[in-house]
Amino acid sequence: MFDELSLLDISSSESQRQLLSVLKKRFSHWPDGRPLEQLFRKSWSAHYHQLISKDSLVDGNIKDLIKVCGEKGIQLLLEQNPRLLEGKLDSLNGLEPKGSLRKEEIKRTLTGIDFSRCSMNGTVLRSFSFEECKFNTEQLNSAIIEKGIFSGCSFEGKRFSSSILDNVRFRPESGEDNLICENTRRLSRILYESCVNENNEFNLKQWLEVMGRSYCLRLGSTPLDDLSRDILSQHIEEIKRTYPQQLCKIIFGLFSIDFENIANAINFVWNNREFYDRKIKDLKDVYFEFRTVFLKEGDYYGTTGSPLENLFPLNSVKRNDYSREAVLALTLNVINLVLFPESNDQYIDFGVNANSADEHDHCLKAIPEISSESTQSHSISCPETDDQYLVKMKRCKASLCAYRLSEYRKYIHQFWEECSEKSQLIIAKHCLRHQNVAVSPETTREFIALLTKDQDAEYWLDIYHANAMKHAKNQKECDSLLKEVIGEWAVKGKKYWFL
């Protein structure tokens, strides 16, 4: 029967796959011990398509590995891994799987595979993403890896090669209740040991580069592991002095704050001495960063109408140890600058000053000289000289009023309620005195309700009336702008707010 079957001409891979499927119902191999797949000249190709077909019973993760090895690599893959279909990997020696990190090919990501006992001599892995896989550093170091991402993976071993450190990113496992996972602690230790040379000298620059690419080995509100925290705290002065660019990446990894201005990043660290514990008490340098870009470009990196979108993640505040006074001040400063860019020479600071401010209200500060100089050449004192710049600024203001101001005002009210009673009182007095319409009319009502409890009720009611009129005036101006920039539909059905 073998001689007869070997003469059959079944040219298409699909025809071969169908025949093999029928034969495998009765046979596992040929009498001479060869696999059924070797019936055809293109047998390995047929076997490849059979293994990755929808009808295949092969585990999905192993199927993904077979796919990236491709038809050219299927024979070597199976010969080196006789228990592959059982999920057991012995060797990828000499293989060059084809992967991609592009979103449209995300299926090429390899997930949940145990590579810890898999030899990788000469294995070439380019642009691969691994999720929740297991590795041994000694085996991994023998592979050639370019642009790799390891997400939630576990590692055994002592250290990574310099080639690995220079070509991969690590995304740690996300622990429950923001707890640091043991795999993250182990990875942190391996990374540290990998940055110590044969003379027992720690390469801080290399460590910073790896941490910067790897989101500081943390996700969401998860804190830094103890080792990474200690390294940062012990070397912070050297980092500020010698590696300020890497400091910006570390800040982004911890807080998603993207500093372009190195001076602002250094001042941020100086003003938040416990930043490595993810504690924030001062955000004025973040505002100076925004102010510089906004007064230069007319918006903030294209986030028209959503100025805080790429500046500071407000939705993360509730899960973190951030001073509510500092976050509130940042939000008010940003909104006020977009609404009234001509008044850009002062900023609000409720941080450490809120508790020391007296009845004379010391919460309003002059813009520091260094920040003022950075935008001086882009002053808007003569707006008629740059029509395109003004158009962008006007569009940003209109979009803010139309789409995001209501949401931002809700955050402002929430942050104010989360402040201490003393801070609430100081903030309410400041906002009413300066007729700050970045807060909502509803929050203004809350302010006056709080302030009229004392003996100065009549004084604050007079100020409240002035705020009410300012809100109404501002709403009319915003509606007029919306009609001009967006259209009549943007203000349809709106009601003005009066006392």
Secondary structure, DSSP 8 states (H G I E B T S, - for coil): -HHHHHT----SHHHHHHHHHHHTTT-SB-TTS-BGGGGSTTHHHHHHHHHHSTT--S-HHHHHHHHHHHHHHHHHHHHH-TTGGGT---B-TT---B---SGGGGGG-EES-B-TT-B-TT-EEES-EEES-EEEHHHHHTSEEESEEEES-EEESS---HHHHHHEEEE----GGG---HHHHHHHHHHHHHTB-TTS-B-HHHHHHHHHHTGGG--TT----HHHHHHHHHHHHHHHHH-HHHHHHHHHHHH------HHHHHHHHHH-TTGGGTEES--HHHHHHHHHHHHHHSSSTT-TT-TTTTT--GGGGGGSEE-HHHHHHHHHHHHHHHH-TT--SEEE--TTTTTT--TT---EEE--HHHHHHHHTT--SSGGG-HHHHHHHHHHHHHIIIIIHHHHHHHHHHHHHTS-HHHHHHHHHHHHHTT-TTS-HHHHHHHHHHHTTSTTHHHHHHHHHHHHHHHHHHHHHHHHHHHHHT-GGGGTT------
